[in-house]
Amino acid sequence: MSTDMSTVLREQQGAVRILVNHDPATRNAINADLYLALTSALDEAEADPQVAAIVLTGAGGFFCSGGDLRLLAQRRTMTPEQRRERLEGLHDLIRCIGRCGKPVIAAVEGGAAGAGLSLALACDMLVTTREAQFSVAYVKVGLTPDGGATAFLAQFLSRQQLTQLCLSGERFDGARLHAMGAVNQLAEPGQALAAAVALAASLEAGPARAMGRIKDLCHHAYGATLAQQLDLEAQHMVVSQGDDEAAEGIAAFLQKRPADFRRLRSAASENDGR
C-alpha cells in the first residue's frame, strides 16, 4: 500500500485500485487536503489502463464522519465568497467521482455522516453492512446539507421522507439504506471492503470505454428529459459502434466465444508505455 503527504492511501488488487481515506483520529473527517488528494488519486486511477474499477473506503472501521467541525467553525470569520470557494473543493470532488470514466464503488464500514454520506452516495455503487450508521447530520450543528446529499437521496425517497431525514438528522442503518434502493450489496461486519473489491473485480472483463459511456448515461438519466437522454444515448451509441470494443464484442458473439476486452486494455497499456 502506498501513500503521499495527504491522508489518502492507495492499494492495487489486480485491476482494482483501492483508495483509503486514512485519518482514523477524526473518523476520516473531510477537509480541504482530502478534496485535493482524493481528486488527484481518482484522476490518476482513471488514467491508468491497468485499473478497471476503483473502491473508496475509510480507515479504522469507519467510512467518513463528514466535515471537520473544528475547521468549519473557522469559516464564520470568512466572507461568503471565501466560504463558497472552500465549499467548491468538496463539490469538485463529488463532480470528479461522477465524471470519472471508471466505476467507483464505496465500501462503508461503521457509517457515514453529513458530507461523508454525500461522498458514499456520489459513488456509482455502494457496499455496506446492515449495522453501519448513516445520517444527514447537518441540522444537529445548525448547518445545511452539501455535497449533493439532498440530490442523491431524492433519487430514492419521497419529498416528505427526505425532509424528515434532513430536518431530524436521525440515524438510519445500512439495512434501511438498502431498503431505500441505495445499496448494491449488504456485507457482513468487517467484510464491506472485500465485498466491494469482489464487485469491482467482476467488472474487470468488461469493455472499459463502453462502461465509461454507460456510467455517463446512468448519471444523466435522473435529471434529463426523455429527449435529452435519447440524444445522449445516440451520441454514445454512435461512438461505441466505431470502437474496437464493439468490433471485438460483436465478433465474439457471432463466433460464439467469450469477448476478450482485456486484450484491448493491455494493448492500450502497452501503447501508453511507449
Secondary structure, 3 states (H helix, E strand, C coil): CEECCCCEEEEEECCEEEEEECCHHHCCCECHHHHHHHHHHHHHHHHCCCCCEEEEEECCCCCECCECHHHHHHHHHCCHHHHHHHHHHHHHHHHHHHHCCCCEEEEECCEEECHHHHHHHHCCEEEEECCCEEECHHHHHCCCCCCCHHHHHHCCCCHHHHHHHHHHCCEEEHHHHHHHCCCCEEECCCCHHHHHHHHHHCCCCCCHHHHHHHHHHHHHHCCCCHHHHHHHHHHHHHHHHCCHHHHHHHHHHHCCCCCCHHHHHHHHHHHHCC
